[in-house]
């Protein structure tokens, strides 16, 4: 039921609205399914709309996975672990998640992590004081590690990069 008009929309009207919704940005099947709940369609009609959207190319899970992973990496600078968790929330299969994550160039991935760590290290360390104080340096190192892990980067890669940054002050 449309909240403004208090009418139940036809399948064709819902299909048109979902086409516009999908044309605006890449969408997963789960996102479209959630959006269609607003229109109070019966399950058979909802399935029909999803099927038509998929056949017409408005919904493509593989394309969505690649777009989502690339976007979150480039724009928000997220690591693979965080992207993977968010993709699972979107209802993507393990295979599609792997395809999306494989689209991230390794060189760019490690360079982005280096940039993030260097910028954060400059923010948290006070050169004169922390260089002499071992305890303060260790606390800052832990902050740096937590920051990178929170962004979704892998522990082994983070540890390797943090060692280089802390030593190369």
N, C-alpha and C positions, 0 to 999 in steps of 0.2 A: 504494500500500500504506500503510495506516495504521500509523504507527510504534508505537503502543501495543498494538494488537490483532494486528498482523502479518497482517491480512486485507485483501483488495482490496474496496473499497466498491462498492456498486452505483451506477448512474447516479442513481437516485432519492435515495440517501443523500448523494451528493456534491452533488446539486442542493439538497437541504435545507440542507446546511452552507454552500453558497455563497449561498443566499438570506439566511441569518442574517448572513453576512459582509458582504453588500451592504446589508442593512437597517441595520447598525450605523453605516455611514458611506458617503458617495458613493464609488464605485469606478469606475476606468476598466477597459475591457476587458482591457488589458494587465496590470493589477494582479490581476484575477480569474484570468487565464490563468496567471500566475506562481504564484498560490496553489493552483491546481488541480494543479500539477505534484507537489505533496505527496501526492496521492491516486493516483498511478500509473494514470491513465486512458489508454486508447488515444485517438489523435487524433480519431477519429470520435465517440466518446462525449463527449470534451471539447468538441467543436464543438456537439454536441446540448445540452449543459448551458449553454453560452454563448448559444445561440439561444433556449433557454427563458427564461433570465434576462432577455434583452433584450426578448422578447415580453411578459413579465410586468411589465416596467418596473423591474426591479431594477438593470439597467445602462442608463444613458442618458448617452452621451458629452457631449452639449450641456449637460445639467444638471450633469454632473461638472465641465466646463470653467468654467462660471459659478461654481460653488461653490468650486472650487479657487482660482481667481483672487481672488475676494472674500475668502476666508478667509486666504490668504497676505498679502493687502494689509492687511486689518483687524487681524489678530493679530500677524503678524511684521513688518508695515510694509515689505514688499518692494516694489521698483519693478517696472515692467512688463518690463524686460529679464530680470530674474532669474526672474520668474514664467513668462515665455515659455520660458526654458531648461528649467525644471523640468517644464513641460507637455509639452515635446518628449520629455523622458525618460519621461513617462507614456504615450507613444505616441499623442498626439493630433494630428489633422491641422491644417494651417495655418489652415484655415477655422474650426475649433472654437477654436483658440488666439485668433484674432482676436475671435471672439464673446465669449469669456471676458474678454479684456482690455478690450473695449468696455463691459463692465458696470461698470468702475471709474469712479466720478464724478470728472471732471476737477478740480472745486473741492476735493473731499476729498483727491485725489491731491497737488495742490500744497500744500495746507495741512499734510498729513502730512509732506511733505518739509521744509517750513519748520520744523515742530516738531522733527523729527529733527536738522536742522542747527543750530538754536538751542541745543538741549540739548547736542549734541556740542561746539559752539563754547564753551559755558560750561565744559565739562569740560577742554578742551585749552588754552584761553588763560588766561594769568595777566595780568590787566588792567594792573597797574602796570608790570610788566617788558616785556611784549610790545607795549604801546602805544608805547613809545619805541624799541624795537628792530625795525627794518624786516625784518631777516632772520628773526627769530623769528616775526613776524607772517606772513611768506610761508610758512614751514614749516607753521605752523598752518593756513593757508589750504589748502595742499596736502593736509594730513591730512584736512581737512574734505571736500575734493573726493574723495579716495580712499574715504573712508567712504561717501559717498553713492553712488558708482559701485559699490562692493562690495555695497550694498543693492539694486542693480539699477535705479537711476534713470538717466535719459537725460542725456548730457553737456551738451547745450545748456540744458536745464532746470536742471541742477545749477549750471552756471556763472552763470546769471542769478540764482539764489537765493543763491549764495555771495557774489556781489558785494554784494547788498543787506544780507546779514547782517554781513559784515566792515565795510562802511561805516557801518552803523547801530549799531555797538557802544555 
